[in-house]
Amino acid sequence: MNTCAWIVFLDESGVSPLPQIRRTYAPRGRTPLLRHRLNWKRASMAGALGYHATDPGRGARLCFHLKPGSYDTTALIAVLE
């Protein structure tokens, strides 16, 4: 019987392509106007760092999965599979 044991650390994070606007400069007495397209598209990324416990010579592996929207329990289980 050949057993394969992995130790896996999984993390999920949400990302958005919206600009991080915090402050800007304008001439005194003139209100600055900042324009960009707000479409609020979001994506999520799940990353897994895996280590093969029975064969340390293989080293660690990093895998990731991108998904539009957000993850739920079923989607995260599918990533692990």
mmCIF file of the N, C-alpha and C atoms, coordinates in Angstrom:
data_MODEL
# 
_entry.id   MODEL 
# 
loop_
_atom_site.group_PDB 
_atom_site.id 
_atom_site.type_symbol 
_atom_site.label_atom_id 
_atom_site.label_alt_id 
_atom_site.label_comp_id 
_atom_site.label_asym_id 
_atom_site.label_entity_id 
_atom_site.label_seq_id 
_atom_site.pdbx_PDB_ins_code 
_atom_site.Cartn_x 
_atom_site.Cartn_y 
_atom_site.Cartn_z 
_atom_site.occupancy 
_atom_site.B_iso_or_equiv 
_atom_site.pdbx_formal_charge 
_atom_site.auth_seq_id 
_atom_site.auth_comp_id 
_atom_site.auth_asym_id 
_atom_site.auth_atom_id 
_atom_site.pdbx_PDB_model_num 
ATOM 1   N N  . MET A 1 1  ? 0.850   -1.182 0.000   1.00 0.00 ? 1  MET A N  1 
ATOM 2   C CA . MET A 1 1  ? 0.000   0.000  0.000   1.00 0.00 ? 1  MET A CA 1 
ATOM 3   C C  . MET A 1 1  ? 0.890   1.238  0.000   1.00 0.00 ? 1  MET A C  1 
ATOM 4   N N  . ASN A 1 2  ? 0.651   2.102  -0.931  1.00 0.00 ? 2  ASN A N  1 
ATOM 5   C CA . ASN A 1 2  ? 1.421   3.339  -1.060  1.00 0.00 ? 2  ASN A CA 1 
ATOM 6   C C  . ASN A 1 2  ? 0.566   4.498  -0.545  1.00 0.00 ? 2  ASN A C  1 
ATOM 7   N N  . THR A 1 3  ? 0.978   5.109  0.539   1.00 0.00 ? 3  THR A N  1 
ATOM 8   C CA . THR A 1 3  ? 0.215   6.232  1.087   1.00 0.00 ? 3  THR A CA 1 
ATOM 9   C C  . THR A 1 3  ? 0.934   7.535  0.757   1.00 0.00 ? 3  THR A C  1 
ATOM 10  N N  . CYS A 1 4  ? 0.157   8.519  0.503   1.00 0.00 ? 4  CYS A N  1 
ATOM 11  C CA . CYS A 1 4  ? 0.689   9.843  0.168   1.00 0.00 ? 4  CYS A CA 1 
ATOM 12  C C  . CYS A 1 4  ? 0.147   10.834 1.185   1.00 0.00 ? 4  CYS A C  1 
ATOM 13  N N  . ALA A 1 5  ? 1.006   11.412 1.992   1.00 0.00 ? 5  ALA A N  1 
ATOM 14  C CA . ALA A 1 5  ? 0.568   12.346 3.030   1.00 0.00 ? 5  ALA A CA 1 
ATOM 15  C C  . ALA A 1 5  ? 1.059   13.743 2.693   1.00 0.00 ? 5  ALA A C  1 
ATOM 16  N N  . TRP A 1 6  ? 0.156   14.677 2.706   1.00 0.00 ? 6  TRP A N  1 
ATOM 17  C CA . TRP A 1 6  ? 0.483   16.086 2.469   1.00 0.00 ? 6  TRP A CA 1 
ATOM 18  C C  . TRP A 1 6  ? 0.040   16.905 3.673   1.00 0.00 ? 6  TRP A C  1 
ATOM 19  N N  . ILE A 1 7  ? 0.827   17.890 4.003   1.00 0.00 ? 7  ILE A N  1 
ATOM 20  C CA . ILE A 1 7  ? 0.429   18.907 4.971   1.00 0.00 ? 7  ILE A CA 1 
ATOM 21  C C  . ILE A 1 7  ? 0.127   20.149 4.133   1.00 0.00 ? 7  ILE A C  1 
ATOM 22  N N  . VAL A 1 8  ? -1.092  20.678 4.250   1.00 0.00 ? 8  VAL A N  1 
ATOM 23  C CA . VAL A 1 8  ? -1.528  21.773 3.379   1.00 0.00 ? 8  VAL A CA 1 
ATOM 24  C C  . VAL A 1 8  ? -2.057  22.918 4.227   1.00 0.00 ? 8  VAL A C  1 
ATOM 25  N N  . PHE A 1 9  ? -1.609  24.121 3.891   1.00 0.00 ? 9  PHE A N  1 
ATOM 26  C CA . PHE A 1 9  ? -2.123  25.357 4.493   1.00 0.00 ? 9  PHE A CA 1 
ATOM 27  C C  . PHE A 1 9  ? -2.881  26.099 3.397   1.00 0.00 ? 9  PHE A C  1 
ATOM 28  N N  . LEU A 1 10 ? -4.163  26.357 3.620   1.00 0.00 ? 10 LEU A N  1 
ATOM 29  C CA . LEU A 1 10 ? -5.033  26.990 2.624   1.00 0.00 ? 10 LEU A CA 1 
ATOM 30  C C  . LEU A 1 10 ? -5.457  28.364 3.128   1.00 0.00 ? 10 LEU A C  1 
ATOM 31  N N  . ASP A 1 11 ? -5.476  29.339 2.215   1.00 0.00 ? 11 ASP A N  1 
ATOM 32  C CA . ASP A 1 11 ? -5.944  30.678 2.558   1.00 0.00 ? 11 ASP A CA 1 
ATOM 33  C C  . ASP A 1 11 ? -6.712  31.229 1.372   1.00 0.00 ? 11 ASP A C  1 
ATOM 34  N N  . GLU A 1 12 ? -7.718  32.043 1.633   1.00 0.00 ? 12 GLU A N  1 
ATOM 35  C CA . GLU A 1 12 ? -8.551  32.653 0.600   1.00 0.00 ? 12 GLU A CA 1 
ATOM 36  C C  . GLU A 1 12 ? -8.583  34.150 0.823   1.00 0.00 ? 12 GLU A C  1 
ATOM 37  N N  . SER A 1 13 ? -8.539  34.896 -0.262  1.00 0.00 ? 13 SER A N  1 
ATOM 38  C CA . SER A 1 13 ? -8.549  36.349 -0.153  1.00 0.00 ? 13 SER A CA 1 
ATOM 39  C C  . SER A 1 13 ? -9.322  36.942 -1.313  1.00 0.00 ? 13 SER A C  1 
ATOM 40  N N  . GLY A 1 14 ? -9.997  38.042 -1.072  1.00 0.00 ? 14 GLY A N  1 
ATOM 41  C CA . GLY A 1 14 ? -10.725 38.749 -2.119  1.00 0.00 ? 14 GLY A CA 1 
ATOM 42  C C  . GLY A 1 14 ? -9.920  39.931 -2.628  1.00 0.00 ? 14 GLY A C  1 
ATOM 43  N N  . VAL A 1 15 ? -10.033 40.189 -3.927  1.00 0.00 ? 15 VAL A N  1 
ATOM 44  C CA . VAL A 1 15 ? -9.322  41.310 -4.542  1.00 0.00 ? 15 VAL A CA 1 
ATOM 45  C C  . VAL A 1 15 ? -10.299 42.101 -5.401  1.00 0.00 ? 15 VAL A C  1 
ATOM 46  N N  . SER A 1 16 ? -9.992  43.366 -5.587  1.00 0.00 ? 16 SER A N  1 
ATOM 47  C CA . SER A 1 16 ? -10.802 44.238 -6.420  1.00 0.00 ? 16 SER A CA 1 
ATOM 48  C C  . SER A 1 16 ? -9.877  45.154 -7.206  1.00 0.00 ? 16 SER A C  1 
ATOM 49  N N  . PRO A 1 17 ? -10.146 45.370 -8.488  1.00 0.00 ? 17 PRO A N  1 
ATOM 50  C CA . PRO A 1 17 ? -9.268  46.223 -9.291  1.00 0.00 ? 17 PRO A CA 1 
ATOM 51  C C  . PRO A 1 17 ? -9.508  47.716 -9.110  1.00 0.00 ? 17 PRO A C  1 
ATOM 52  N N  . LEU A 1 18 ? -10.316 48.105 -8.140  1.00 0.00 ? 18 LEU A N  1 
ATOM 53  C CA . LEU A 1 18 ? -10.579 49.527 -7.923  1.00 0.00 ? 18 LEU A CA 1 
ATOM 54  C C  . LEU A 1 18 ? -9.323  50.229 -7.411  1.00 0.00 ? 18 LEU A C  1 
ATOM 55  N N  . PRO A 1 19 ? -9.081  51.443 -7.868  1.00 0.00 ? 19 PRO A N  1 
ATOM 56  C CA . PRO A 1 19 ? -7.896  52.165 -7.396  1.00 0.00 ? 19 PRO A CA 1 
ATOM 57  C C  . PRO A 1 19 ? -8.031  52.568 -5.935  1.00 0.00 ? 19 PRO A C  1 
ATOM 58  N N  . GLN A 1 20 ? -6.923  52.599 -5.248  1.00 0.00 ? 20 GLN A N  1 
ATOM 59  C CA . GLN A 1 20 ? -6.903  53.001 -3.842  1.00 0.00 ? 20 GLN A CA 1 
ATOM 60  C C  . GLN A 1 20 ? -6.603  54.500 -3.774  1.00 0.00 ? 20 GLN A C  1 
ATOM 61  N N  . ILE A 1 21 ? -7.635  55.308 -3.898  1.00 0.00 ? 21 ILE A N  1 
ATOM 62  C CA . ILE A 1 21 ? -7.473  56.759 -3.883  1.00 0.00 ? 21 ILE A CA 1 
ATOM 63  C C  . ILE A 1 21 ? -7.712  57.251 -2.465  1.00 0.00 ? 21 ILE A C  1 
ATOM 64  N N  . ARG A 1 22 ? -6.744  57.904 -1.916  1.00 0.00 ? 22 ARG A N  1 
ATOM 65  C CA . ARG A 1 22 ? -6.878  58.393 -0.541  1.00 0.00 ? 22 ARG A CA 1 
ATOM 66  C C  . ARG A 1 22 ? -6.800  59.904 -0.473  1.00 0.00 ? 22 ARG A C  1 
ATOM 67  N N  . ARG A 1 23 ? -5.888  60.479 -1.235  1.00 0.00 ? 23 ARG A N  1 
ATOM 68  C CA . ARG A 1 23 ? -5.789  61.937 -1.237  1.00 0.00 ? 23 ARG A CA 1 
ATOM 69  C C  . ARG A 1 23 ? -5.158  62.384 -2.539  1.00 0.00 ? 23 ARG A C  1 
ATOM 70  N N  . THR A 1 24 ? -5.362  63.615 -2.849  1.00 0.00 ? 24 THR A N  1 
ATOM 71  C CA . THR A 1 24 ? -4.769  64.196 -4.051  1.00 0.00 ? 24 THR A CA 1 
ATOM 72  C C  . THR A 1 24 ? -4.498  65.669 -3.782  1.00 0.00 ? 24 THR A C  1 
ATOM 73  N N  . TYR A 1 25 ? -3.881  66.303 -4.728  1.00 0.00 ? 25 TYR A N  1 
ATOM 74  C CA . TYR A 1 25 ? -3.538  67.707 -4.577  1.00 0.00 ? 25 TYR A CA 1 
ATOM 75  C C  . TYR A 1 25 ? -4.232  68.517 -5.661  1.00 0.00 ? 25 TYR A C  1 
ATOM 76  N N  . ALA A 1 26 ? -4.582  69.751 -5.336  1.00 0.00 ? 26 ALA A N  1 
ATOM 77  C CA . ALA A 1 26 ? -5.192  70.682 -6.279  1.00 0.00 ? 26 ALA A CA 1 
ATOM 78  C C  . ALA A 1 26 ? -4.789  72.085 -5.845  1.00 0.00 ? 26 ALA A C  1 
ATOM 79  N N  . PRO A 1 27 ? -4.870  73.030 -6.772  1.00 0.00 ? 27 PRO A N  1 
ATOM 80  C CA . PRO A 1 27 ? -4.578  74.416 -6.382  1.00 0.00 ? 27 PRO A CA 1 
ATOM 81  C C  . PRO A 1 27 ? -5.511  74.864 -5.259  1.00 0.00 ? 27 PRO A C  1 
ATOM 82  N N  . ARG A 1 28 ? -5.022  75.742 -4.413  1.00 0.00 ? 28 ARG A N  1 
ATOM 83  C CA . ARG A 1 28 ? -5.801  76.228 -3.275  1.00 0.00 ? 28 ARG A CA 1 
ATOM 84  C C  . ARG A 1 28 ? -7.117  76.840 -3.753  1.00 0.00 ? 28 ARG A C  1 
ATOM 85  N N  . GLY A 1 29 ? -8.211  76.423 -3.103  1.00 0.00 ? 29 GLY A N  1 
ATOM 86  C CA . GLY A 1 29 ? -9.523  76.952 -3.427  1.00 0.00 ? 29 GLY A CA 1 
ATOM 87  C C  . GLY A 1 29 ? -10.242 76.192 -4.534  1.00 0.00 ? 29 GLY A C  1 
ATOM 88  N N  . ARG A 1 30 ? -9.607  75.185 -5.129  1.00 0.00 ? 30 ARG A N  1 
ATOM 89  C CA . ARG A 1 30 ? -10.259 74.411 -6.193  1.00 0.00 ? 30 ARG A CA 1 
ATOM 90  C C  . ARG A 1 30 ? -10.399 72.957 -5.726  1.00 0.00 ? 30 ARG A C  1 
ATOM 91  N N  . THR A 1 31 ? -11.594 72.433 -5.808  1.00 0.00 ? 31 THR A N  1 
ATOM 92  C CA . THR A 1 31 ? -11.841 71.045 -5.400  1.00 0.00 ? 31 THR A CA 1 
ATOM 93  C C  . THR A 1 31 ? -11.301 70.094 -6.462  1.00 0.00 ? 31 THR A C  1 
ATOM 94  N N  . PRO A 1 32 ? -10.490 69.132 -6.046  1.00 0.00 ? 32 PRO A N  1 
ATOM 95  C CA . PRO A 1 32 ? -9.964  68.181 -7.034  1.00 0.00 ? 32 PRO A CA 1 
ATOM 96  C C  . PRO A 1 32 ? -11.053 67.226 -7.513  1.00 0.00 ? 32 PRO A C  1 
ATOM 97  N N  . LEU A 1 33 ? -11.009 66.864 -8.772  1.00 0.00 ? 33 LEU A N  1 
ATOM 98  C CA . LEU A 1 33 ? -11.939 65.903 -9.343  1.00 0.00 ? 33 LEU A CA 1 
ATOM 99  C C  . LEU A 1 33 ? -11.148 64.662 -9.738  1.00 0.00 ? 33 LEU A C  1 
ATOM 100 N N  . LEU A 1 34 ? -11.536 63.543 -9.182  1.00 0.00 ? 34 LEU A N  1 
ATOM 101 C CA . LEU A 1 34 ? -10.898 62.279 -9.508  1.00 0.00 ? 34 LEU A CA 1 
ATOM 102 C C  . LEU A 1 34 ? -11.906 61.437 -10.271 1.00 0.00 ? 34 LEU A C  1 
ATOM 103 N N  . ARG A 1 35 ? -11.527 61.010 -11.468 1.00 0.00 ? 35 ARG A N  1 
ATOM 104 C CA . ARG A 1 35 ? -12.467 60.257 -12.291 1.00 0.00 ? 35 ARG A CA 1 
ATOM 105 C C  . ARG A 1 35 ? -11.875 58.912 -12.663 1.00 0.00 ? 35 ARG A C  1 
ATOM 106 N N  . HIS A 1 36 ? -12.680 57.908 -12.509 1.00 0.00 ? 36 HIS A N  1 
ATOM 107 C CA . HIS A 1 36 ? -12.347 56.580 -13.007 1.00 0.00 ? 36 HIS A CA 1 
ATOM 108 C C  . HIS A 1 36 ? -13.633 55.786 -13.103 1.00 0.00 ? 36 HIS A C  1 
ATOM 109 N N  . ARG A 1 37 ? -13.588 54.689 -13.817 1.00 0.00 ? 37 ARG A N  1 
ATOM 110 C CA . ARG A 1 37 ? -14.777 53.878 -14.032 1.00 0.00 ? 37 ARG A CA 1 
ATOM 111 C C  . ARG A 1 37 ? -14.966 52.935 -12.844 1.00 0.00 ? 37 ARG A C  1 
ATOM 112 N N  . LEU A 1 38 ? -16.085 53.071 -12.176 1.00 0.00 ? 38 LEU A N  1 
ATOM 113 C CA . LEU A 1 38 ? -16.402 52.186 -11.050 1.00 0.00 ? 38 LEU A CA 1 
ATOM 114 C C  . LEU A 1 38 ? -17.336 51.084 -11.531 1.00 0.00 ? 38 LEU A C  1 
ATOM 115 N N  . ASN A 1 39 ? -16.789 49.891 -11.720 1.00 0.00 ? 39 ASN A N  1 
ATOM 116 C CA . ASN A 1 39 ? -17.651 48.789 -12.133 1.00 0.00 ? 39 ASN A CA 1 
ATOM 117 C C  . ASN A 1 39 ? -17.728 47.702 -11.062 1.00 0.00 ? 39 ASN A C  1 
ATOM 118 N N  . TRP A 1 40 ? -17.015 47.847 -10.000 1.00 0.00 ? 40 TRP A N  1 
ATOM 119 C CA . TRP A 1 40 ? -17.076 46.980 -8.819  1.00 0.00 ? 40 TRP A CA 1 
ATOM 120 C C  . TRP A 1 40 ? -16.920 45.501 -9.128  1.00 0.00 ? 40 TRP A C  1 
ATOM 121 N N  . LYS A 1 41 ? -16.108 45.159 -10.095 1.00 0.00 ? 41 LYS A N  1 
ATOM 122 C CA . LYS A 1 41 ? -15.839 43.750 -10.346 1.00 0.00 ? 41 LYS A CA 1 
ATOM 123 C C  . LYS A 1 41 ? -14.901 43.238 -9.261  1.00 0.00 ? 41 LYS A C  1 
ATOM 124 N N  . ARG A 1 42 ? -15.169 42.040 -8.798  1.00 0.00 ? 42 ARG A N  1 
ATOM 125 C CA . ARG A 1 42 ? -14.347 41.455 -7.740  1.00 0.00 ? 42 ARG A CA 1 
ATOM 126 C C  . ARG A 1 42 ? -13.939 40.049 -8.124  1.00 0.00 ? 42 ARG A C  1 
ATOM 127 N N  . ALA A 1 43 ? -12.862 39.622 -7.539  1.00 0.00 ? 43 ALA A N  1 
ATOM 128 C CA . ALA A 1 43 ? -12.382 38.263 -7.751  1.00 0.00 ? 43 ALA A CA 1 
ATOM 129 C C  . ALA A 1 43 ? -11.847 37.741 -6.426  1.00 0.00 ? 43 ALA A C  1 
ATOM 130 N N  . SER A 1 44 ? -11.739 36.448 -6.336  1.00 0.00 ? 44 SER A N  1 
ATOM 131 C CA . SER A 1 44 ? -11.172 35.819 -5.147  1.00 0.00 ? 44 SER A CA 1 
ATOM 132 C C  . SER A 1 44 ? -10.045 34.894 -5.561  1.00 0.00 ? 44 SER A C  1 
ATOM 133 N N  . MET A 1 45 ? -9.093  34.734 -4.666  1.00 0.00 ? 45 MET A N  1 
ATOM 134 C CA . MET A 1 45 ? -7.968  33.848 -4.914  1.00 0.00 ? 45 MET A CA 1 
ATOM 135 C C  . MET A 1 45 ? -7.812  32.932 -3.712  1.00 0.00 ? 45 MET A C  1 
ATOM 136 N N  . ALA A 1 46 ? -7.667  31.644 -3.978  1.00 0.00 ? 46 ALA A N  1 
ATOM 137 C CA . ALA A 1 46 ? -7.371  30.676 -2.930  1.00 0.00 ? 46 ALA A CA 1 
ATOM 138 C C  . ALA A 1 46 ? -5.980  30.138 -3.192  1.00 0.00 ? 46 ALA A C  1 
ATOM 139 N N  . GLY A 1 47 ? -5.157  30.146 -2.178  1.00 0.00 ? 47 GLY A N  1 
ATOM 140 C CA . GLY A 1 47 ? -3.798  29.636 -2.309  1.00 0.00 ? 47 GLY A CA 1 
ATOM 141 C C  . GLY A 1 47 ? -3.555  28.524 -1.317  1.00 0.00 ? 47 GLY A C  1 
ATOM 142 N N  . ALA A 1 48 ? -2.787  27.540 -1.746  1.00 0.00 ? 48 ALA A N  1 
ATOM 143 C CA . ALA A 1 48 ? -2.452  26.412 -0.873  1.00 0.00 ? 48 ALA A CA 1 
ATOM 144 C C  . ALA A 1 48 ? -0.958  26.164 -0.936  1.00 0.00 ? 48 ALA A C  1 
ATOM 145 N N  . LEU A 1 49 ? -0.360  26.064 0.223   1.00 0.00 ? 49 LEU A N  1 
ATOM 146 C CA . LEU A 1 49 ? 1.050   25.712 0.336   1.00 0.00 ? 49 LEU A CA 1 
ATOM 147 C C  . LEU A 1 49 ? 1.092   24.293 0.866   1.00 0.00 ? 49 LEU A C  1 
ATOM 148 N N  . GLY A 1 50 ? 1.647   23.382 0.066   1.00 0.00 ? 50 GLY A N  1 
ATOM 149 C CA . GLY A 1 50 ? 1.646   21.977 0.429   1.00 0.00 ? 50 GLY A CA 1 
ATOM 150 C C  . GLY A 1 50 ? 3.054   21.439 0.602   1.00 0.00 ? 50 GLY A C  1 
ATOM 151 N N  . TYR A 1 51 ? 3.202   20.557 1.559   1.00 0.00 ? 51 TYR A N  1 
ATOM 152 C CA . TYR A 1 51 ? 4.481   19.919 1.845   1.00 0.00 ? 51 TYR A CA 1 
ATOM 153 C C  . TYR A 1 51 ? 4.249   18.417 1.901   1.00 0.00 ? 51 TYR A C  1 
ATOM 154 N N  . HIS A 1 52 ? 5.003   17.666 1.117   1.00 0.00 ? 52 HIS A N  1 
ATOM 155 C CA . HIS A 1 52 ? 4.865   16.206 1.076   1.00 0.00 ? 52 HIS A CA 1 
ATOM 156 C C  . HIS A 1 52 ? 5.636   15.617 2.248   1.00 0.00 ? 52 HIS A C  1 
ATOM 157 N N  . ALA A 1 53 ? 4.920   15.143 3.246   1.00 0.00 ? 53 ALA A N  1 
ATOM 158 C CA . ALA A 1 53 ? 5.531   14.736 4.514   1.00 0.00 ? 53 ALA A CA 1 
ATOM 159 C C  . ALA A 1 53 ? 6.380   13.475 4.401   1.00 0.00 ? 53 ALA A C  1 
ATOM 160 N N  . THR A 1 54 ? 6.035   12.538 3.498   1.00 0.00 ? 54 THR A N  1 
ATOM 161 C CA . THR A 1 54 ? 6.776   11.286 3.431   1.00 0.00 ? 54 THR A CA 1 
ATOM 162 C C  . THR A 1 54 ? 7.995   11.359 2.515   1.00 0.00 ? 54 THR A C  1 
ATOM 163 N N  . ASP A 1 55 ? 8.127   12.442 1.751   1.00 0.00 ? 55 ASP A N  1 
ATOM 164 C CA . ASP A 1 55 ? 9.276   12.603 0.848   1.00 0.00 ? 55 ASP A CA 1 
ATOM 165 C C  . ASP A 1 55 ? 9.770   14.040 0.947   1.00 0.00 ? 55 ASP A C  1 
ATOM 166 N N  . PRO A 1 56 ? 10.580  14.379 1.964   1.00 0.00 ? 56 PRO A N  1 
ATOM 167 C CA . PRO A 1 56 ? 11.015  15.760 2.152   1.00 0.00 ? 56 PRO A CA 1 
ATOM 168 C C  . PRO A 1 56 ? 11.848  16.293 0.993   1.00 0.00 ? 56 PRO A C  1 
ATOM 169 N N  . GLY A 1 57 ? 12.423  15.409 0.190   1.00 0.00 ? 57 GLY A N  1 
ATOM 170 C CA . GLY A 1 57 ? 13.228  15.861 -0.949  1.00 0.00 ? 57 GLY A CA 1 
ATOM 171 C C  . GLY A 1 57 ? 12.415  16.522 -2.040  1.00 0.00 ? 57 GLY A C  1 
ATOM 172 N N  . ARG A 1 58 ? 11.112  16.321 -2.049  1.00 0.00 ? 58 ARG A N  1 
ATOM 173 C CA . ARG A 1 58 ? 10.248  16.941 -3.063  1.00 0.00 ? 58 ARG A CA 1 
ATOM 174 C C  . ARG A 1 58 ? 10.095  18.436 -2.856  1.00 0.00 ? 58 ARG A C  1 
ATOM 175 N N  . GLY A 1 59 ? 10.236  18.888 -1.636  1.00 0.00 ? 59 GLY A N  1 
ATOM 176 C CA . GLY A 1 59 ? 10.071  20.314 -1.349  1.00 0.00 ? 59 GLY A CA 1 
ATOM 177 C C  . GLY A 1 59 ? 8.610   20.725 -1.277  1.00 0.00 ? 59 GLY A C  1 
ATOM 178 N N  . ALA A 1 60 ? 8.407   21.976 -0.974  1.00 0.00 ? 60 ALA A N  1 
ATOM 179 C CA . ALA A 1 60 ? 7.046   22.518 -0.855  1.00 0.00 ? 60 ALA A CA 1 
ATOM 180 C C  . ALA A 1 60 ? 6.526   22.930 -2.223  1.00 0.00 ? 60 ALA A C  1 
ATOM 181 N N  . ARG A 1 61 ? 5.210   22.960 -2.352  1.00 0.00 ? 61 ARG A N  1 
ATOM 182 C CA . ARG A 1 61 ? 4.569   23.400 -3.589  1.00 0.00 ? 61 ARG A CA 1 
ATOM 183 C C  . ARG A 1 61 ? 3.524   24.449 -3.267  1.00 0.00 ? 61 ARG A C  1 
ATOM 184 N N  . LEU A 1 62 ? 3.457   25.431 -4.144  1.00 0.00 ? 62 LEU A N  1 
ATOM 185 C CA . LEU A 1 62 ? 2.458   26.499 -4.004  1.00 0.00 ? 62 LEU A CA 1 
ATOM 186 C C  . LEU A 1 62 ? 1.491   26.393 -5.168  1.00 0.00 ? 62 LEU A C  1 
ATOM 187 N N  . CYS A 1 63 ? 0.213   26.314 -4.872  1.00 0.00 ? 63 CYS A N  1 
ATOM 188 C CA . CYS A 1 63 ? -0.837  26.257 -5.891  1.00 0.00 ? 63 CYS A CA 1 
ATOM 189 C C  . CYS A 1 63 ? -1.844  27.355 -5.585  1.00 0.00 ? 63 CYS A C  1 
ATOM 190 N N  . PHE A 1 64 ? -2.445  27.913 -6.637  1.00 0.00 ? 64 PHE A N  1 
ATOM 191 C CA . PHE A 1 64 ? -3.487  28.914 -6.403  1.00 0.00 ? 64 PHE A CA 1 
ATOM 192 C C  . PHE A 1 64 ? -4.592  28.754 -7.423  1.00 0.00 ? 64 PHE A C  1 
ATOM 193 N N  . HIS A 1 65 ? -5.754  29.286 -7.087  1.00 0.00 ? 65 HIS A N  1 
ATOM 194 C CA . HIS A 1 65 ? -6.950  29.198 -7.920  1.00 0.00 ? 65 HIS A CA 1 
ATOM 195 C C  . HIS A 1 65 ? -7.632  30.557 -7.905  1.00 0.00 ? 65 HIS A C  1 
ATOM 196 N N  . LEU A 1 66 ? -7.993  31.073 -9.076  1.00 0.00 ? 66 LEU A N  1 
ATOM 197 C CA . LEU A 1 66 ? -8.707  32.352 -9.192  1.00 0.00 ? 66 LEU A CA 1 
ATOM 198 C C  . LEU A 1 66 ? -10.160 32.083 -9.553  1.00 0.00 ? 66 LEU A C  1 
ATOM 199 N N  . LYS A 1 67 ? -11.061 32.904 -8.996  1.00 0.00 ? 67 LYS A N  1 
ATOM 200 C CA . LYS A 1 67 ? -12.491 32.730 -9.238  1.00 0.00 ? 67 LYS A CA 1 
ATOM 201 C C  . LYS A 1 67 ? -13.176 34.088 -9.234  1.00 0.00 ? 67 LYS A C  1 
ATOM 202 N N  . PRO A 1 68 ? -14.028 34.364 -10.230 1.00 0.00 ? 68 PRO A N  1 
ATOM 203 C CA . PRO A 1 68 ? -14.820 35.599 -10.171 1.00 0.00 ? 68 PRO A CA 1 
ATOM 204 C C  . PRO A 1 68 ? -15.805 35.529 -9.006  1.00 0.00 ? 68 PRO A C  1 
ATOM 205 N N  . GLY A 1 69 ? -16.067 36.642 -8.380  1.00 0.00 ? 69 GLY A N  1 
ATOM 206 C CA . GLY A 1 69 ? -16.979 36.643 -7.237  1.00 0.00 ? 69 GLY A CA 1 
ATOM 207 C C  . GLY A 1 69 ? -16.283 36.196 -5.970  1.00 0.00 ? 69 GLY A C  1 
ATOM 208 N N  . SER A 1 70 ? -17.002 35.453 -5.142  1.00 0.00 ? 70 SER A N  1 
ATOM 209 C CA . SER A 1 70 ? -16.416 35.013 -3.876  1.00 0.00 ? 70 SER A CA 1 
ATOM 210 C C  . SER A 1 70 ? -16.564 33.499 -3.713  1.00 0.00 ? 70 SER A C  1 
ATOM 211 N N  . TYR A 1 71 ? -15.766 32.946 -2.817  1.00 0.00 ? 71 TYR A N  1 
ATOM 212 C CA . TYR A 1 71 ? -15.792 31.511 -2.543  1.00 0.00 ? 71 TYR A CA 1 
ATOM 213 C C  . TYR A 1 71 ? -16.855 31.193 -1.500  1.00 0.00 ? 71 TYR A C  1 
ATOM 214 N N  . ASP A 1 72 ? -17.376 29.994 -1.591  1.00 0.00 ? 72 ASP A N  1 
ATOM 215 C CA . ASP A 1 72 ? -18.181 29.431 -0.517  1.00 0.00 ? 72 ASP A CA 1 
ATOM 216 C C  . ASP A 1 72 ? -17.544 28.095 -0.130  1.00 0.00 ? 72 ASP A C  1 
ATOM 217 N N  . THR A 1 73 ? -18.117 27.389 0.810   1.00 0.00 ? 73 THR A N  1 
ATOM 218 C CA . THR A 1 73 ? -17.521 26.149 1.302   1.00 0.00 ? 73 THR A CA 1 
ATOM 219 C C  . THR A 1 73 ? -17.355 25.121 0.188   1.00 0.00 ? 73 THR A C  1 
ATOM 220 N N  . THR A 1 74 ? -18.354 24.982 -0.654  1.00 0.00 ? 74 THR A N  1 
ATOM 221 C CA . THR A 1 74 ? -18.297 23.994 -1.736  1.00 0.00 ? 74 THR A CA 1 
ATOM 222 C C  . THR A 1 74 ? -17.167 24.310 -2.709  1.00 0.00 ? 74 THR A C  1 
ATOM 223 N N  . ALA A 1 75 ? -16.978 25.584 -3.044  1.00 0.00 ? 75 ALA A N  1 
ATOM 224 C CA . ALA A 1 75 ? -15.915 25.976 -3.975  1.00 0.00 ? 75 ALA A CA 1 
ATOM 225 C C  . ALA A 1 75 ? -14.530 25.755 -3.370  1.00 0.00 ? 75 ALA A C  1 
ATOM 226 N N  . LEU A 1 76 ? -14.360 26.012 -2.078  1.00 0.00 ? 76 LEU A N  1 
ATOM 227 C CA . LEU A 1 76 ? -13.066 25.790 -1.444  1.00 0.00 ? 76 LEU A CA 1 
ATOM 228 C C  . LEU A 1 76 ? -12.737 24.292 -1.347  1.00 0.00 ? 76 LEU A C  1 
ATOM 229 N N  . ILE A 1 77 ? -13.727 23.467 -1.110  1.00 0.00 ? 77 ILE A N  1 
ATOM 230 C CA . ILE A 1 77 ? -13.489 22.026 -1.093  1.00 0.00 ? 77 ILE A CA 1 
ATOM 231 C C  . ILE A 1 77 ? -13.078 21.550 -2.487  1.00 0.00 ? 77 ILE A C  1 
ATOM 232 N N  . ALA A 1 78 ? -13.685 22.104 -3.528  1.00 0.00 ? 78 ALA A N  1 
ATOM 233 C CA . ALA A 1 78 ? -13.313 21.735 -4.890  1.00 0.00 ? 78 ALA A CA 1 
ATOM 234 C C  . ALA A 1 78 ? -11.869 22.138 -5.191  1.00 0.00 ? 78 ALA A C  1 
ATOM 235 N N  . VAL A 1 79 ? -11.409 23.262 -4.660  1.00 0.00 ? 79 VAL A N  1 
ATOM 236 C CA . VAL A 1 79 ? -10.015 23.682 -4.846  1.00 0.00 ? 79 VAL A CA 1 
ATOM 237 C C  . VAL A 1 79 ? -9.074  22.677 -4.203  1.00 0.00 ? 79 VAL A C  1 
ATOM 238 N N  . LEU A 1 80 ? -9.402  22.212 -3.007  1.00 0.00 ? 80 LEU A N  1 
ATOM 239 C CA . LEU A 1 80 ? -8.555  21.229 -2.325  1.00 0.00 ? 80 LEU A CA 1 
ATOM 240 C C  . LEU A 1 80 ? -8.501  19.888 -3.059  1.00 0.00 ? 80 LEU A C  1 
ATOM 241 N N  . GLU A 1 81 ? -9.601  19.515 -3.685  1.00 0.00 ? 81 GLU A N  1 
ATOM 242 C CA . GLU A 1 81 ? -9.629  18.248 -4.426  1.00 0.00 ? 81 GLU A CA 1 
ATOM 243 C C  . GLU A 1 81 ? -8.752  18.343 -5.647  1.00 0.00 ? 81 GLU A C  1 
# 
